[in-house]
């Protein structure tokens, strides 16, 4: 039986490889390969890349300012896997862990 998990990718702005560098291009190739493999294996339920940082609302719809050194979410994968361990193995193999974090969360129900 499979369970759906979210892989929530975060990084600190300014970390990672500079756009246009050979290292960034190599990372993008790693992302494309990982995405192709996950889709070929029928694991990806959905995947979304996010632009920049968004608006964070707090109590009473007040905008909350994030510290400039806080990690921001830049992508989310929904994956269907057999268990938490499989989700964590997949997360550990993604380029994000080289400069940011991947939070692995099982969906309820």
N, C-alpha and C positions, 0 to 999 in steps of 0.2 A: 504494500500500500504506500502511496506517495503522500507527502505533505508539502505544502507550499511555504517557502521561506523567502524573506526579503534579504538581499545583500545591499546594504546601504553604504555607498562609497563616500568617504570624506577625505579632505586634504586641507592643509593650511595654505592660503594664497601665498605665492612666492616659493613654495616648495615644489619639488619635482623638476622635470626638465623644461628648459625654455622652448617655447613654440618656435619651430623652424630649425631647431638643432637636430643633428643626426640622432642624438639620444631620444629626443621627442618622437622623431619619425619611427625609430625602432620600437618605442613603446606603443605607438598607434598600431603598428603592425602586430604586436603582441595582443592588443585589445581585439583587433579584427579576427585574428586566429582563434582566440578564446571564444569570442562571440559565435563564430562559424561552428566551432566544435560543440558548444553548448546547444546551439540550434539543431545541429545534425543529430545530436544525441536525444533530442526531444525534451530537453530539460528547461529551456527558457519558456516561461509563461508570458513575460513582458519585460522590456528593458527601456529605460529612459535616461537620456543625458540631460542635465540641467544647465541653463545659462547663468553664469555669475552667481551672485548671492541674491536671494529673494527678500521679501518683506516678512519680518517676524512680528506677529501680533501677540500681545500679552493680555492681561486682564482688561476688560472693558474696551477691547479693540485698540489699545494703545500700541504704537509701534515700539518695538524693543530694539535698541542698538546692540549689535554684537561687537565684542572686542575684535580689533583688527587681527589679532593672532589666533582667533578661534578657528577650528576646523569648520568647513562648510560642506554640505552635501553637494556632490557634483554628478552623481549617477545612482540609479536604483535598478537592480535586477530582481524580478520575481522568478523563482525557480521551483520546479517540482522535483523533489528528491525523496529518497527512502527514509532519511532520518537527519538529525542534527549533525552527526559526524560527516555525512556526505556533503552537506551544505558547507560545513567548515573547511573540508578539504578543497572544495571548489573555490571558496573565498581565498584561501591561502595561496592558490595558484594564479590569482589575478594580479596584474601589475600594480594595483593600488597599494598593496602591502609594502612596496618598495619605498614609498614616500608619504603614505597616509594610512587610513584605517578602513577596514570593512566590518561593519556591524552585521551579524547574522541573527535574524529574528524570525521565529516561526509565526505564521499567521494563525489566528484563532479559528476554530471550527473546521 
